Amino acid sequence: MTKDSSGADIVEAAWLELLGCDRVDAESVAAAYAEPQMRQLFPWAGMCELHFSRCTEFRWTWEVSYIRPAAGPDHSRAYYVAGPPRIQKIGTAATGQEAVAQAGVA
């Protein structure tokens, strides 16, 4: 990215980086990227969690829910949706698409 990059360019570059990385679950990243409203947000990963920010500069905002992998009772892949604050639980989801739908954009 250059200093002349627009916010949209910065957001798109961040998505492309996350789509090809192993720091966060690929299914949830692909599902969020496929959702036009989520794709407008700046994505970032931390502790295997997928976060979304309306700000493209570090320290990103915590005003949107986030998604993290959670092992189900049968050790199947599941997702935990929470936030924006860590103490606010939204729910669990069986697929990345369901998790993205729960996270939504307010």
SULSULJO-V185960 format. One record per helix or strand. SS is the DSSP state (H for helix, E for strand). FROM is the first residue (numbers start at 1). TO is the last residue. If there is no record, write none. Layout:
SS_FROM_TO / SS_FROM_TO
This chain:
H_7_19 / H_26_34 / H_36_39 / E_42_46 / E_49_53 / E_66_71 / E_77_82 / E_89_93 / H_96_103
